[in-house]
Amino acid sequence: MNNLLAPQRLSGLPDTQRLTSRPPHTSLIDRVALHIGLRLLIWSTRSPRLTLDREAHSRSYRAHAARAAREHGYTREVLLAPRP
């Protein structure tokens, strides 16, 4: 704290800064604002699952696409095969 900016007495003795009154508890609006602020901080620092493991996600997607293509090809061959 900068003492030069504090109110001074004429006698030269520094005057203590006194608060006139303080509320005995935090108001409801302040508590709601703090709660919302905390939730926003937590939300903004999260990292989505896709960015955590992009390689695993792409590997899973390619495996799913390959399986679907194999199943489609097998079904096509069965349906187009000549019947004895």
C-alpha positions as CSV (number, residue, x, y, z in Angstrom):
1,M,0.0,0.0,0.0
2,N,1.2,3.4,-0.8
3,N,1.2,5.5,2.4
4,L,1.4,8.8,0.5
5,L,-2.1,8.3,-0.8
6,A,-3.7,7.5,2.5
7,P,-5.6,10.3,4.3
8,Q,-3.4,12.2,6.7
9,R,-4.1,14.1,9.9
10,L,-3.0,17.6,10.4
11,S,-0.9,16.5,13.4
12,G,1.3,14.5,11.1
13,L,0.3,11.1,12.6
14,P,-1.1,8.8,9.9
15,D,-4.8,8.2,10.1
16,T,-5.9,4.6,9.9
17,Q,-8.4,3.8,7.2
18,R,-11.6,2.7,8.7
19,L,-14.4,1.1,7.0
20,T,-17.7,2.6,8.0
21,S,-19.6,-0.7,7.9
22,R,-19.2,-4.1,6.3
23,P,-22.0,-6.4,5.4
24,P,-21.9,-9.5,7.7
25,H,-22.1,-11.9,4.7
26,T,-21.7,-11.9,0.9
27,S,-24.8,-10.8,-0.9
28,L,-26.8,-13.3,-3.0
29,I,-25.9,-11.5,-6.2
30,D,-22.2,-11.6,-5.4
31,R,-22.4,-15.3,-4.6
32,V,-24.2,-16.0,-7.9
33,A,-21.7,-14.0,-9.9
34,L,-18.8,-15.9,-8.2
35,H,-20.5,-19.2,-8.9
36,I,-21.0,-18.3,-12.6
37,G,-17.5,-17.0,-12.9
38,L,-16.1,-20.2,-11.5
39,R,-18.2,-22.4,-13.8
40,L,-17.0,-20.3,-16.8
41,L,-13.4,-20.7,-15.8
42,I,-13.8,-24.4,-15.4
43,W,-15.6,-24.7,-18.8
44,S,-13.1,-22.6,-20.6
45,T,-10.1,-24.7,-19.5
46,R,-11.6,-28.0,-20.5
47,S,-10.2,-29.9,-23.5
48,P,-12.6,-31.7,-25.8
49,R,-12.1,-35.5,-26.2
50,L,-11.4,-35.1,-29.9
51,T,-8.4,-32.9,-29.3
52,L,-7.1,-35.1,-26.5
53,D,-6.6,-38.2,-28.8
54,R,-7.1,-37.2,-32.4
55,E,-5.1,-40.2,-33.7
56,A,-7.3,-42.7,-31.8
57,H,-10.4,-41.1,-33.0
58,S,-9.3,-41.2,-36.7
59,R,-8.1,-44.8,-36.3
60,S,-11.5,-45.8,-34.9
61,Y,-13.3,-43.9,-37.7
62,R,-11.2,-45.6,-40.4
63,A,-11.8,-49.1,-38.8
64,H,-15.5,-48.5,-38.7
65,A,-15.6,-47.3,-42.4
66,A,-13.5,-50.3,-43.5
67,R,-15.8,-52.7,-41.7
68,A,-18.8,-51.1,-43.3
69,A,-17.2,-51.4,-46.7
70,R,-16.3,-55.1,-46.2
71,E,-19.8,-55.9,-45.0
72,H,-21.3,-54.0,-48.0
73,G,-19.0,-55.9,-50.4
74,Y,-19.9,-59.3,-48.9
75,T,-23.6,-58.6,-49.0
76,R,-23.3,-57.4,-52.7
77,E,-21.4,-60.6,-53.7
78,V,-23.9,-62.8,-52.0
79,L,-26.9,-61.1,-53.6
80,L,-25.3,-61.0,-57.1
81,A,-23.8,-64.5,-57.0
82,P,-25.5,-67.0,-59.4
83,R,-27.7,-69.5,-57.7
84,P,-27.2,-73.2,-58.5
